[in-house]
Amino acid sequence: MDKSKEIKKLAERIKSLRLQKGYSSYEGFANDHGIHRAQFGRYETGTDMQYTSLLKIAQAFDMTLDEFFSEGFD
C-alpha cells in the first residue's frame, strides 16, 4: 500500500465533505466544529493524522467511519 496515496485520498475526502457542507473556507468549518484551524488545514493538505483525530473529523461531518470511507477510496 502506498501510504502517501492513501493520505492524499483522505485529504481530498475531507475537503470534499467540507465543501458539500457549504463551507468555502476550512477555517470556518474548523472553528464551527471545535477543531484547531491550523491542524484541520494540514489534514486537508495531506498531513497524516491519529485515529482519534479521524474520529473527530467524521463526527464533525455527522458520519460514521463507514460513511466517511464510502466514497473516494478504492
N, C-alpha and C positions, 0 to 999 in steps of 0.2 A: 504494500500500500504506500502510495506517495503522500506523505503527511502534508506537504505544502499544498498539494492539490485539494486535499480534504479540508484544510483550514480555509482555503480560498472559497470553496463551496459554502462553508459555514458563514464566512463573512458576507458573501453575496446573498445568502438566505436571510440573514439578519437585516441587511439593508433593504431587501425587497419587502420584507414584512413591515418594516418601519414606514416605507413609502405607501404601502397598502393601507396602513392605519391613518394616512393623511398627514404625516409629519415630513415636511421638506427638509428639516434640519435634524441631525442626530442629537444636537444639544437639547432641543425642546423635548424630544422623546425621553432622553435620559433624565432630564430634570423632572418631568411629569411622573416618572416611574421610580424615582429614588435610586437611580444608578449613577455612579460617578461619571460625569460628562466625558472626561478625557479617556477613561477606561472604555466606555462604550464606543467612542470613536476608534479606539485601537481594535476593538472586536470587529468593527465594520471594515477595517483595512487589513485584517488578516493576522492579528496577534492571537497566539494560542491562548486558551482560557482553561480555567479549572472547571470541573464538573459542576460545582456549586454555582459558579457564575452562569453556566449554561442553563441551569435550572431557573435562576433568577430571570434570565432573558426570556425563556419560554413562558414563565409566569407573567412577565410584563406584557406579552402578546396574548395572554389568556389561552395558552395552548398547553397540551401535554407534550412530552418529548416525541411521542409517536406522531402527533400532528405536526410538530416542528420539522421532523425529518421526513415528512411525507412528500415533500417537493424539493427538487434541486440536488438530490443525492441519488447516485446510481446504485 
